[in-house]
Structure formats: C-alpha cells, structure tokens
Amino acid sequence: MTTNGQRAAKIAALIAGGAAVGAGLALLYAPQTGAETRRQLRHYAKKTQVQATRIGRDLKDGVERAIERGKALVAKKDAPRAVQAA
C-alpha cells in the first residue's frame, strides 16, 4: 500500500471511529425509553457489522490484486530478453 493509501485508510478509520463514538453518545443521551435505545443500538450494530464485512472484503480484494500485479512485474523482469542486433 502506498503512503497516500495508508494515510487515507488512517483518516477513514478515524472518521469511522469518531462517528461510532458520536452515535453511541447520542443514543445514550437521547430522550427516549430504554427499549427504544436498545433497539436502535441493535440496528446500528448490525449496520456496522455489514459495513465492516464489506470493507474487509474490499480490502482483501485490493490486496489480492496488488499481489497479482507484483507477481506479474516479477515475472516480466525475470523473462529472458531478446537481444536485437543493430
């Protein structure tokens, strides 16, 4: 992963973490019953689980593509080169 890619991943993780903390605090201080709050928490947890699974799958696909590109580059460098006479 490139340096820019790592920075983007860190920023995305920080934003997601901040959003999760903010949502949790908002739910805890919301003027509603405990049952409603628990229902919302269950819904939010399920939604977050789905998003995390999707992100993990996308990350895995990206790593696999990078590995394949790396293998192709190594194979290209190792391939014998034809010498051309001038």
N, CA, C and O atoms as a CHARMM CRD file, in Angstrom:
* protein
*
  344
    1    1 MET  N      0.85500  -1.16800   0.00000 PROA 1      0.00000
    2    1 MET  CA     0.00000   0.00000   0.00000 PROA 1      0.00000
    3    1 MET  C      0.89600   1.22500   0.00000 PROA 1      0.00000
    4    1 MET  O      1.91100   1.24400   0.69700 PROA 1      0.00000
    5    2 THR  N      0.55200   2.22200  -0.74900 PROA 2      0.00000
    6    2 THR  CA     1.35100   3.42800  -0.83400 PROA 2      0.00000
    7    2 THR  C      1.15800   4.27600   0.41500 PROA 2      0.00000
    8    2 THR  O      0.24200   4.05300   1.20700 PROA 2      0.00000
    9    3 THR  N      2.04100   5.25000   0.56800 PROA 3      0.00000
   10    3 THR  CA     1.94000   6.14400   1.71500 PROA 3      0.00000
   11    3 THR  C      0.62100   6.90000   1.69700 PROA 3      0.00000
   12    3 THR  O     -0.00800   7.07500   2.74100 PROA 3      0.00000
   13    4 ASN  N      0.19500   7.35000   0.52200 PROA 4      0.00000
   14    4 ASN  CA    -1.10000   8.05100   0.42300 PROA 4      0.00000
   15    4 ASN  C     -2.24500   7.12400   0.77700 PROA 4      0.00000
   16    4 ASN  O     -3.20600   7.53800   1.42700 PROA 4      0.00000
   17    5 GLY  N     -2.14900   5.87800   0.35600 PROA 5      0.00000
   18    5 GLY  CA    -3.19100   4.91300   0.68100 PROA 5      0.00000
   19    5 GLY  C     -3.27100   4.65000   2.17400 PROA 5      0.00000
   20    5 GLY  O     -4.36100   4.51100   2.72800 PROA 5      0.00000
   21    6 GLN  N     -2.11500   4.58000   2.82900 PROA 6      0.00000
   22    6 GLN  CA    -2.09400   4.36500   4.27400 PROA 6      0.00000
   23    6 GLN  C     -2.68800   5.56300   5.00300 PROA 6      0.00000
   24    6 GLN  O     -3.43300   5.40200   5.97000 PROA 6      0.00000
   25    7 ARG  N     -2.35700   6.75700   4.54000 PROA 7      0.00000
   26    7 ARG  CA    -2.91900   7.95800   5.16700 PROA 7      0.00000
   27    7 ARG  C     -4.43300   7.98900   5.00300 PROA 7      0.00000
   28    7 ARG  O     -5.15800   8.30400   5.94700 PROA 7      0.00000
   29    8 ALA  N     -4.90500   7.66400   3.81200 PROA 8      0.00000
   30    8 ALA  CA    -6.34500   7.65600   3.56300 PROA 8      0.00000
   31    8 ALA  C     -7.03800   6.62800   4.44200 PROA 8      0.00000
   32    8 ALA  O     -8.12200   6.88600   4.96400 PROA 8      0.00000
   33    9 ALA  N     -6.41800   5.45800   4.61000 PROA 9      0.00000
   34    9 ALA  CA    -7.00900   4.41800   5.45600 PROA 9      0.00000
   35    9 ALA  C     -7.06300   4.87600   6.91400 PROA 9      0.00000
   36    9 ALA  O     -8.04900   4.62200   7.60700 PROA 9      0.00000
   37   10 LYS  N     -6.00800   5.55000   7.38200 PROA 10     0.00000
   38   10 LYS  CA    -5.99400   6.04500   8.76200 PROA 10     0.00000
   39   10 LYS  C     -7.07000   7.10100   8.96300 PROA 10     0.00000
   40   10 LYS  O     -7.77700   7.09500   9.97100 PROA 10     0.00000
   41   11 ILE  N     -7.19000   8.01000   7.99700 PROA 11     0.00000
   42   11 ILE  CA    -8.19900   9.06600   8.10700 PROA 11     0.00000
   43   11 ILE  C     -9.59800   8.46000   8.10800 PROA 11     0.00000
   44   11 ILE  O    -10.45500   8.87000   8.89100 PROA 11     0.00000
   45   12 ALA  N     -9.82800   7.48600   7.23100 PROA 12     0.00000
   46   12 ALA  CA   -11.13800   6.82800   7.17800 PROA 12     0.00000
   47   12 ALA  C    -11.44100   6.12200   8.49500 PROA 12     0.00000
   48   12 ALA  O    -12.57100   6.16400   8.98300 PROA 12     0.00000
   49   13 ALA  N    -10.42900   5.47200   9.07000 PROA 13     0.00000
   50   13 ALA  CA   -10.62500   4.77400  10.35100 PROA 13     0.00000
   51   13 ALA  C    -10.94300   5.77500  11.45800 PROA 13     0.00000
   52   13 ALA  O    -11.81600   5.51900  12.28800 PROA 13     0.00000
   53   14 LEU  N    -10.24900   6.90800  11.48200 PROA 14     0.00000
   54   14 LEU  CA   -10.51900   7.92700  12.49900 PROA 14     0.00000
   55   14 LEU  C    -11.92700   8.50000  12.35600 PROA 14     0.00000
   56   14 LEU  O    -12.62400   8.70300  13.35000 PROA 14     0.00000
   57   15 ILE  N    -12.33600   8.75600  11.12800 PROA 15     0.00000
   58   15 ILE  CA   -13.68300   9.28800  10.90300 PROA 15     0.00000
   59   15 ILE  C    -14.73500   8.27200  11.33600 PROA 15     0.00000
   60   15 ILE  O    -15.71200   8.62300  11.99800 PROA 15     0.00000
   61   16 ALA  N    -14.52800   7.01000  10.95800 PROA 16     0.00000
   62   16 ALA  CA   -15.48500   5.96300  11.34000 PROA 16     0.00000
   63   16 ALA  C    -15.53900   5.80200  12.85600 PROA 16     0.00000
   64   16 ALA  O    -16.61600   5.65400  13.43500 PROA 16     0.00000
   65   17 GLY  N    -14.37400   5.83200  13.49100 PROA 17     0.00000
   66   17 GLY  CA   -14.33700   5.71700  14.95100 PROA 17     0.00000
   67   17 GLY  C    -15.04100   6.88300  15.62000 PROA 17     0.00000
   68   17 GLY  O    -15.78900   6.68900  16.57700 PROA 17     0.00000
   69   18 GLY  N    -14.80700   8.10200  15.12200 PROA 18     0.00000
   70   18 GLY  CA   -15.47800   9.27300  15.67600 PROA 18     0.00000
   71   18 GLY  C    -16.97900   9.21700  15.48300 PROA 18     0.00000
   72   18 GLY  O    -17.75000   9.60900  16.35900 PROA 18     0.00000
   73   19 ALA  N    -17.38200   8.72400  14.32400 PROA 19     0.00000
   74   19 ALA  CA   -18.81200   8.59800  14.06400 PROA 19     0.00000
   75   19 ALA  C    -19.44700   7.58200  15.00700 PROA 19     0.00000
   76   19 ALA  O    -20.55500   7.79200  15.50000 PROA 19     0.00000
   77   20 ALA  N    -18.74200   6.48500  15.25400 PROA 20     0.00000
   78   20 ALA  CA   -19.27300   5.45400  16.14800 PROA 20     0.00000
   79   20 ALA  C    -19.40800   5.99300  17.57600 PROA 20     0.00000
   80   20 ALA  O    -20.42500   5.76900  18.23300 PROA 20     0.00000
   81   21 VAL  N    -18.38900   6.69600  18.04800 PROA 21     0.00000
   82   21 VAL  CA   -18.44900   7.26800  19.39700 PROA 21     0.00000
   83   21 VAL  C    -19.56300   8.30700  19.47600 PROA 21     0.00000
   84   21 VAL  O    -20.33700   8.32400  20.43300 PROA 21     0.00000
   85   22 GLY  N    -19.64100   9.16700  18.47500 PROA 22     0.00000
   86   22 GLY  CA   -20.68500  10.19200  18.47000 PROA 22     0.00000
   87   22 GLY  C    -22.08100   9.59500  18.44600 PROA 22     0.00000
   88   22 GLY  O    -22.98200  10.06500  19.14200 PROA 22     0.00000
   89   23 ALA  N    -22.25200   8.55700  17.64000 PROA 23     0.00000
   90   23 ALA  CA   -23.56900   7.90800  17.56800 PROA 23     0.00000
   91   23 ALA  C    -23.91300   7.24500  18.89600 PROA 23     0.00000
   92   23 ALA  O    -25.05500   7.30300  19.35200 PROA 23     0.00000
   93   24 GLY  N    -22.93000   6.62200  19.50300 PROA 24     0.00000
   94   24 GLY  CA   -23.16500   5.97800  20.79700 PROA 24     0.00000
   95   24 GLY  C    -23.57100   6.98100  21.86400 PROA 24     0.00000
   96   24 GLY  O    -24.51200   6.74100  22.61900 PROA 24     0.00000
   97   25 LEU  N    -22.87000   8.09700  21.93000 PROA 25     0.00000
   98   25 LEU  CA   -23.21800   9.13300  22.90500 PROA 25     0.00000
   99   25 LEU  C    -24.59700   9.73000  22.62000 PROA 25     0.00000
  100   25 LEU  O    -25.37000   9.99100  23.54200 PROA 25     0.00000
  101   26 ALA  N    -24.89300   9.93900  21.35700 PROA 26     0.00000
  102   26 ALA  CA   -26.20600  10.49100  21.00300 PROA 26     0.00000
  103   26 ALA  C    -27.32200   9.54800  21.43200 PROA 26     0.00000
  104   26 ALA  O    -28.36100   9.99100  21.92000 PROA 26     0.00000
  105   27 LEU  N    -27.10800   8.25000  21.25200 PROA 27     0.00000
  106   27 LEU  CA   -28.14000   7.29100  21.64700 PROA 27     0.00000
  107   27 LEU  C    -28.29500   7.23400  23.16800 PROA 27     0.00000
  108   27 LEU  O    -29.40700   7.11400  23.68300 PROA 27     0.00000
  109   28 LEU  N    -27.18100   7.32000  23.86900 PROA 28     0.00000
  110   28 LEU  CA   -27.25500   7.24600  25.33300 PROA 28     0.00000
  111   28 LEU  C    -27.93900   8.46600  25.94300 PROA 28     0.00000
  112   28 LEU  O    -28.59500   8.34700  26.97800 PROA 28     0.00000
  113   29 TYR  N    -27.79800   9.62100  25.33000 PROA 29     0.00000
  114   29 TYR  CA   -28.38500  10.83300  25.87000 PROA 29     0.00000
  115   29 TYR  C    -29.68300  11.23700  25.17900 PROA 29     0.00000
  116   29 TYR  O    -30.20000  12.32300  25.44200 PROA 29     0.00000
  117   30 ALA  N    -30.20800  10.41500  24.32800 PROA 30     0.00000
  118   30 ALA  CA   -31.45200  10.72100  23.62600 PROA 30     0.00000
  119   30 ALA  C    -32.63700  10.61200  24.58600 PROA 30     0.00000
  120   30 ALA  O    -32.65100   9.74300  25.45800 PROA 30     0.00000
  121   31 PRO  N    -33.61400  11.47800  24.43300 PROA 31     0.00000
  122   31 PRO  CA   -34.79400  11.44100  25.31300 PROA 31     0.00000
  123   31 PRO  C    -35.80700  10.38800  24.82600 PROA 31     0.00000
  124   31 PRO  O    -36.83500  10.73000  24.24100 PROA 31     0.00000
  125   32 GLN  N    -35.50800   9.13500  25.07200 PROA 32     0.00000
  126   32 GLN  CA   -36.40500   8.04900  24.67000 PROA 32     0.00000
  127   32 GLN  C    -36.29100   6.92700  25.69500 PROA 32     0.00000
  128   32 GLN  O    -35.44000   6.96600  26.58400 PROA 32     0.00000
  129   33 THR  N    -37.14300   5.94500  25.56300 PROA 33     0.00000
  130   33 THR  CA   -37.14000   4.84400  26.51900 PROA 33     0.00000
  131   33 THR  C    -35.93900   3.93200  26.29500 PROA 33     0.00000
  132   33 THR  O    -35.30500   3.95900  25.24000 PROA 33     0.00000
  133   34 GLY  N    -35.64700   3.14100  27.29300 PROA 34     0.00000
  134   34 GLY  CA   -34.53600   2.20100  27.20200 PROA 34     0.00000
  135   34 GLY  C    -34.74300   1.16100  26.11600 PROA 34     0.00000
  136   34 GLY  O    -33.78800   0.76800  25.44500 PROA 34     0.00000
  137   35 ALA  N    -35.97700   0.71000  25.93500 PROA 35     0.00000
  138   35 ALA  CA   -36.27000  -0.28500  24.90500 PROA 35     0.00000
  139   35 ALA  C    -35.99500   0.27800  23.51700 PROA 35     0.00000
  140   35 ALA  O    -35.43200  -0.40100  22.65800 PROA 35     0.00000
  141   36 GLU  N    -36.39600   1.51700  23.31000 PROA 36     0.00000
  142   36 GLU  CA   -36.14300   2.13700  22.00900 PROA 36     0.00000
  143   36 GLU  C    -34.64400   2.30800  21.77300 PROA 36     0.00000
  144   36 GLU  O    -34.15700   2.09100  20.66400 PROA 36     0.00000
  145   37 THR  N    -33.92200   2.69500  22.80900 PROA 37     0.00000
  146   37 THR  CA   -32.47900   2.87200  22.68900 PROA 37     0.00000
  147   37 THR  C    -31.80300   1.55100  22.36500 PROA 37     0.00000
  148   37 THR  O    -30.93200   1.49800  21.49700 PROA 37     0.00000
  149   38 ARG  N    -32.19400   0.48600  23.05300 PROA 38     0.00000
  150   38 ARG  CA   -31.60800  -0.83600  22.79100 PROA 38     0.00000
  151   38 ARG  C    -31.90400  -1.30000  21.37400 PROA 38     0.00000
  152   38 ARG  O    -31.04500  -1.89500  20.72300 PROA 38     0.00000
  153   39 ARG  N    -33.10200  -1.03500  20.89500 PROA 39     0.00000
  154   39 ARG  CA   -33.45800  -1.38900  19.52500 PROA 39     0.00000
  155   39 ARG  C    -32.57300  -0.63500  18.53700 PROA 39     0.00000
  156   39 ARG  O    -32.06500  -1.21300  17.57600 PROA 39     0.00000
  157   40 GLN  N    -32.39600   0.64700  18.78300 PROA 40     0.00000
  158   40 GLN  CA   -31.53400   1.43400  17.89900 PROA 40     0.00000
  159   40 GLN  C    -30.08600   0.94800  17.95100 PROA 40     0.00000
  160   40 GLN  O    -29.40700   0.90600  16.92600 PROA 40     0.00000
  161   41 LEU  N    -29.61900   0.58400  19.13500 PROA 41     0.00000
  162   41 LEU  CA   -28.25200   0.06700  19.25900 PROA 41     0.00000
  163   41 LEU  C    -28.08200  -1.23700  18.48400 PROA 41     0.00000
  164   41 LEU  O    -27.07400  -1.43100  17.80600 PROA 41     0.00000
  165   42 ARG  N    -29.06300  -2.12700  18.58400 PROA 42     0.00000
  166   42 ARG  CA   -29.00400  -3.38400  17.82500 PROA 42     0.00000
  167   42 ARG  C    -28.96800  -3.10900  16.32300 PROA 42     0.00000
  168   42 ARG  O    -28.19800  -3.72700  15.58800 PROA 42     0.00000
  169   43 HSD  N    -29.80300  -2.18000  15.87900 PROA 43     0.00000
  170   43 HSD  CA   -29.84700  -1.81400  14.46100 PROA 43     0.00000
  171   43 HSD  C    -28.49900  -1.23100  14.01500 PROA 43     0.00000
  172   43 HSD  O    -27.97100  -1.60000  12.96500 PROA 43     0.00000
  173   44 TYR  N    -27.95600  -0.32700  14.81700 PROA 44     0.00000
  174   44 TYR  CA   -26.68000   0.29600  14.47600 PROA 44     0.00000
  175   44 TYR  C    -25.56000  -0.74600  14.45600 PROA 44     0.00000
  176   44 TYR  O    -24.69800  -0.70700  13.57800 PROA 44     0.00000
  177   45 ALA  N    -25.56300  -1.68000  15.41700 PROA 45     0.00000
  178   45 ALA  CA   -24.52900  -2.71100  15.46300 PROA 45     0.00000
  179   45 ALA  C    -24.60200  -3.61100  14.22900 PROA 45     0.00000
  180   45 ALA  O    -23.57100  -3.97000  13.66100 PROA 45     0.00000
  181   46 LYS  N    -25.80800  -3.97300  13.81600 PROA 46     0.00000
  182   46 LYS  CA   -25.97000  -4.80400  12.62300 PROA 46     0.00000
  183   46 LYS  C    -25.49400  -4.05800  11.38400 PROA 46     0.00000
  184   46 LYS  O    -24.80200  -4.62600  10.53900 PROA 46     0.00000
  185   47 LYS  N    -25.86700  -2.78200  11.27600 PROA 47     0.00000
  186   47 LYS  CA   -25.45100  -1.96600  10.13500 PROA 47     0.00000
  187   47 LYS  C    -23.93000  -1.84100  10.08900 PROA 47     0.00000
  188   47 LYS  O    -23.33100  -1.94400   9.01800 PROA 47     0.00000
  189   48 THR  N    -23.31100  -1.62100  11.23200 PROA 48     0.00000
  190   48 THR  CA   -21.85700  -1.50500  11.31000 PROA 48     0.00000
  191   48 THR  C    -21.18300  -2.82300  10.95500 PROA 48     0.00000
  192   48 THR  O    -20.14000  -2.82900  10.30100 PROA 48     0.00000
  193   49 GLN  N    -21.76600  -3.93200  11.37800 PROA 49     0.00000
  194   49 GLN  CA   -21.21100  -5.25100  11.05200 PROA 49     0.00000
  195   49 GLN  C    -21.22400  -5.46400   9.53900 PROA 49     0.00000
  196   49 GLN  O    -20.24400  -5.94700   8.97200 PROA 49     0.00000
  197   50 VAL  N    -22.31600  -5.11000   8.89300 PROA 50     0.00000
  198   50 VAL  CA   -22.41000  -5.26100   7.44100 PROA 50     0.00000
  199   50 VAL  C    -21.37300  -4.38700   6.74400 PROA 50     0.00000
  200   50 VAL  O    -20.71700  -4.82900   5.80200 PROA 50     0.00000
  201   51 GLN  N    -21.22400  -3.13800   7.21000 PROA 51     0.00000
  202   51 GLN  CA   -20.24900  -2.23300   6.60800 PROA 51     0.00000
  203   51 GLN  C    -18.82600  -2.74500   6.81600 PROA 51     0.00000
  204   51 GLN  O    -18.01100  -2.68100   5.89600 PROA 51     0.00000
  205   52 ALA  N    -18.51900  -3.24900   8.00100 PROA 52     0.00000
  206   52 ALA  CA   -17.17900  -3.76800   8.27800 PROA 52     0.00000
  207   52 ALA  C    -16.88100  -4.98300   7.40900 PROA 52     0.00000
  208   52 ALA  O    -15.76100  -5.14000   6.92300 PROA 52     0.00000
  209   53 THR  N    -17.86700  -5.83400   7.21400 PROA 53     0.00000
  210   53 THR  CA   -17.68900  -7.00100   6.34600 PROA 53     0.00000
  211   53 THR  C    -17.40800  -6.55400   4.91800 PROA 53     0.00000
  212   53 THR  O    -16.52500  -7.09900   4.25500 PROA 53     0.00000
  213   54 ARG  N    -18.15200  -5.57100   4.44800 PROA 54     0.00000
  214   54 ARG  CA   -17.96600  -5.05400   3.09000 PROA 54     0.00000
  215   54 ARG  C    -16.57400  -4.43500   2.93500 PROA 54     0.00000
  216   54 ARG  O    -15.89400  -4.67500   1.93800 PROA 54     0.00000
  217   55 ILE  N    -16.15400  -3.64200   3.91800 PROA 55     0.00000
  218   55 ILE  CA   -14.83000  -3.01600   3.86300 PROA 55     0.00000
  219   55 ILE  C    -13.73700  -4.08000   3.88900 PROA 55     0.00000
  220   55 ILE  O    -12.75700  -3.98500   3.14900 PROA 55     0.00000
  221   56 GLY  N    -13.90100  -5.08400   4.73300 PROA 56     0.00000
  222   56 GLY  CA   -12.91900  -6.17000   4.79600 PROA 56     0.00000
  223   56 GLY  C    -12.81800  -6.92200   3.47900 PROA 56     0.00000
  224   56 GLY  O    -11.72400  -7.27900   3.04200 PROA 56     0.00000
  225   57 ARG  N    -13.94900  -7.15800   2.85600 PROA 57     0.00000
  226   57 ARG  CA   -13.96000  -7.84800   1.56800 PROA 57     0.00000
  227   57 ARG  C    -13.26800  -7.00600   0.49900 PROA 57     0.00000
  228   57 ARG  O    -12.48800  -7.52400  -0.30100 PROA 57     0.00000
  229   58 ASP  N    -13.55800  -5.70600   0.49000 PROA 58     0.00000
  230   58 ASP  CA   -12.91700  -4.80800  -0.47500 PROA 58     0.00000
  231   58 ASP  C    -11.41300  -4.73900  -0.23600 PROA 58     0.00000
  232   58 ASP  O    -10.62900  -4.72600  -1.18500 PROA 58     0.00000
  233   59 LEU  N    -11.01700  -4.69600   1.01900 PROA 59     0.00000
  234   59 LEU  CA    -9.59700  -4.66400   1.35400 PROA 59     0.00000
  235   59 LEU  C     -8.90400  -5.94000   0.90000 PROA 59     0.00000
  236   59 LEU  O     -7.80700  -5.89200   0.34400 PROA 59     0.00000
  237   60 LYS  N     -9.53700  -7.07200   1.13600 PROA 60     0.00000
  238   60 LYS  CA    -8.96600  -8.35700   0.71800 PROA 60     0.00000
  239   60 LYS  C     -8.80800  -8.39700  -0.80300 PROA 60     0.00000
  240   60 LYS  O     -7.77600  -8.83700  -1.30800 PROA 60     0.00000
  241   61 ASP  N     -9.82300  -7.94100  -1.52800 PROA 61     0.00000
  242   61 ASP  CA    -9.74400  -7.90900  -2.99200 PROA 61     0.00000
  243   61 ASP  C     -8.61000  -7.01200  -3.46500 PROA 61     0.00000
  244   61 ASP  O     -7.89000  -7.35900  -4.40100 PROA 61     0.00000
  245   62 GLY  N     -8.45000  -5.86200  -2.82200 PROA 62     0.00000
  246   62 GLY  CA    -7.38100  -4.94200  -3.19100 PROA 62     0.00000
  247   62 GLY  C     -6.00500  -5.54100  -2.95800 PROA 62     0.00000
  248   62 GLY  O     -5.10800  -5.38400  -3.78700 PROA 62     0.00000
  249   63 VAL  N     -5.83500  -6.22500  -1.84000 PROA 63     0.00000
  250   63 VAL  CA    -4.55300  -6.86700  -1.54400 PROA 63     0.00000
  251   63 VAL  C     -4.28000  -7.97200  -2.55800 PROA 63     0.00000
  252   63 VAL  O     -3.15400  -8.11200  -3.03500 PROA 63     0.00000
  253   64 GLU  N     -5.29300  -8.74800  -2.88800 PROA 64     0.00000
  254   64 GLU  CA    -5.09800  -9.81800  -3.87300 PROA 64     0.00000
  255   64 GLU  C     -4.71300  -9.24800  -5.23500 PROA 64     0.00000
  256   64 GLU  O     -3.85500  -9.80800  -5.91700 PROA 64     0.00000
  257   65 ARG  N     -5.34100  -8.13500  -5.64000 PROA 65     0.00000
  258   65 ARG  CA    -4.96800  -7.50000  -6.90800 PROA 65     0.00000
  259   65 ARG  C     -3.53700  -6.98900  -6.87500 PROA 65     0.00000
  260   65 ARG  O     -2.80600  -7.11600  -7.85700 PROA 65     0.00000
  261   66 ALA  N     -3.13500  -6.41200  -5.74900 PROA 66     0.00000
  262   66 ALA  CA    -1.76900  -5.90000  -5.62200 PROA 66     0.00000
  263   66 ALA  C     -0.75800  -7.04200  -5.69800 PROA 66     0.00000
  264   66 ALA  O      0.30000  -6.89700  -6.31100 PROA 66     0.00000
  265   67 ILE  N     -1.07800  -8.16400  -5.08400 PROA 67     0.00000
  266   67 ILE  CA    -0.18500  -9.32900  -5.13300 PROA 67     0.00000
  267   67 ILE  C     -0.06100  -9.82700  -6.56400 PROA 67     0.00000
  268   67 ILE  O      1.03800 -10.13900  -7.02100 PROA 67     0.00000
  269   68 GLU  N     -1.17400  -9.90200  -7.26800 PROA 68     0.00000
  270   68 GLU  CA    -1.13400 -10.36200  -8.65600 PROA 68     0.00000
  271   68 GLU  C     -0.31300  -9.40700  -9.53400 PROA 68     0.00000
  272   68 GLU  O      0.44800  -9.85000 -10.39500 PROA 68     0.00000
  273   69 ARG  N     -0.47000  -8.10400  -9.31400 PROA 69     0.00000
  274   69 ARG  CA     0.32800  -7.13500 -10.07900 PROA 69     0.00000
  275   69 ARG  C      1.80900  -7.30300  -9.77200 PROA 69     0.00000
  276   69 ARG  O      2.64800  -7.23800 -10.67100 PROA 69     0.00000
  277   70 GLY  N      2.12600  -7.51800  -8.50800 PROA 70     0.00000
  278   70 GLY  CA     3.51500  -7.72500  -8.12000 PROA 70     0.00000
  279   70 GLY  C      4.09700  -8.96800  -8.76900 PROA 70     0.00000
  280   70 GLY  O      5.23100  -8.95400  -9.24900 PROA 70     0.00000
  281   71 LYS  N      3.32100 -10.04100  -8.78200 PROA 71     0.00000
  282   71 LYS  CA     3.78200 -11.27500  -9.42500 PROA 71     0.00000
  283   71 LYS  C      4.00800 -11.05800 -10.91400 PROA 71     0.00000
  284   71 LYS  O      4.97800 -11.56100 -11.48200 PROA 71     0.00000
  285   72 ALA  N      3.11400 -10.30800 -11.54300 PROA 72     0.00000
  286   72 ALA  CA     3.25500 -10.03300 -12.97700 PROA 72     0.00000
  287   72 ALA  C      4.51800  -9.21200 -13.25000 PROA 72     0.00000
  288   72 ALA  O      5.22100  -9.46400 -14.22900 PROA 72     0.00000
  289   73 LEU  N      4.80500  -8.24400 -12.40200 PROA 73     0.00000
  290   73 LEU  CA     6.00900  -7.44300 -12.58200 PROA 73     0.00000
  291   73 LEU  C      7.27500  -8.27100 -12.40200 PROA 73     0.00000
  292   73 LEU  O      8.23400  -8.12800 -13.16100 PROA 73     0.00000
  293   74 VAL  N      7.27100  -9.13900 -11.39000 PROA 74     0.00000
  294   74 VAL  CA     8.43400 -10.00000 -11.16100 PROA 74     0.00000
  295   74 VAL  C      8.61800 -10.94000 -12.34400 PROA 74     0.00000
  296   74 VAL  O      9.74100 -11.14600 -12.80300 PROA 74     0.00000
  297   75 ALA  N      7.52900 -11.51000 -12.84100 PROA 75     0.00000
  298   75 ALA  CA     7.61500 -12.41700 -13.98600 PROA 75     0.00000
  299   75 ALA  C      8.11800 -11.67300 -15.21400 PROA 75     0.00000
  300   75 ALA  O      8.87700 -12.22500 -16.01100 PROA 75     0.00000
  301   76 LYS  N      7.69900 -10.42900 -15.36800 PROA 76     0.00000
  302   76 LYS  CA     8.12400  -9.63200 -16.50900 PROA 76     0.00000
  303   76 LYS  C      9.62400  -9.33500 -16.43000 PROA 76     0.00000
  304   76 LYS  O     10.31200  -9.35900 -17.45100 PROA 76     0.00000
  305   77 LYS  N     10.13600  -9.05500 -15.22800 PROA 77     0.00000
  306   77 LYS  CA    11.55900  -8.77800 -15.05900 PROA 77     0.00000
  307   77 LYS  C     12.40000 -10.03200 -15.26200 PROA 77     0.00000
  308   77 LYS  O     13.51500  -9.96100 -15.77700 PROA 77     0.00000
  309   78 ASP  N     11.86300 -11.18200 -14.85700 PROA 78     0.00000
  310   78 ASP  CA    12.59200 -12.44500 -14.96800 PROA 78     0.00000
  311   78 ASP  C     12.55600 -13.03200 -16.36700 PROA 78     0.00000
  312   78 ASP  O     13.34700 -13.92500 -16.67000 PROA 78     0.00000
  313   79 ALA  N     11.66900 -12.56400 -17.22700 PROA 79     0.00000
  314   79 ALA  CA    11.54800 -13.10900 -18.56500 PROA 79     0.00000
  315   79 ALA  C     12.82400 -12.80100 -19.36800 PROA 79     0.00000
  316   79 ALA  O     13.34300 -11.68700 -19.29900 PROA 79     0.00000
  317   80 PRO  N     13.32200 -13.77300 -20.11600 PROA 80     0.00000
  318   80 PRO  CA    14.52300 -13.52300 -20.90900 PROA 80     0.00000
  319   80 PRO  C     14.25800 -12.48300 -21.98500 PROA 80     0.00000
  320   80 PRO  O     13.20900 -12.48100 -22.62700 PROA 80     0.00000
  321   81 ARG  N     15.21200 -11.61800 -22.16300 PROA 81     0.00000
  322   81 ARG  CA    15.05300 -10.55400 -23.15900 PROA 81     0.00000
  323   81 ARG  C     15.77100 -10.94600 -24.44900 PROA 81     0.00000
  324   81 ARG  O     16.86500 -11.51100 -24.42900 PROA 81     0.00000
  325   82 ALA  N     15.13900 -10.63700 -25.53700 PROA 82     0.00000
  326   82 ALA  CA    15.74500 -10.92000 -26.83600 PROA 82     0.00000
  327   82 ALA  C     16.75600  -9.81900 -27.15000 PROA 82     0.00000
  328   82 ALA  O     16.48700  -8.63300 -26.96100 PROA 82     0.00000
  329   83 VAL  N     17.89400 -10.23000 -27.61900 PROA 83     0.00000
  330   83 VAL  CA    18.93400  -9.24800 -27.97900 PROA 83     0.00000
  331   83 VAL  C     18.74000  -8.89300 -29.44200 PROA 83     0.00000
  332   83 VAL  O     18.65300  -9.76900 -30.30200 PROA 83     0.00000
  333   84 GLN  N     18.67300  -7.60200 -29.71000 PROA 84     0.00000
  334   84 GLN  CA    18.49900  -7.15700 -31.08800 PROA 84     0.00000
  335   84 GLN  C     19.81900  -6.63700 -31.62100 PROA 84     0.00000
  336   84 GLN  O     20.49800  -5.84000 -30.97300 PROA 84     0.00000
  337   85 ALA  N     20.16500  -7.08900 -32.78400 PROA 85     0.00000
  338   85 ALA  CA    21.38700  -6.60400 -33.41600 PROA 85     0.00000
  339   85 ALA  C     21.06200  -5.33500 -34.19700 PROA 85     0.00000
  340   85 ALA  O     20.01900  -5.22800 -34.84300 PROA 85     0.00000
  341   86 ALA  N     21.96900  -4.39300 -34.12100 PROA 86     0.00000
  342   86 ALA  CA    21.72500  -3.11300 -34.79300 PROA 86     0.00000
  343   86 ALA  C     22.12500  -3.15900 -36.23300 PROA 86     0.00000
  344   86 ALA  O     21.98600  -2.16500 -36.94500 PROA 86     0.00000
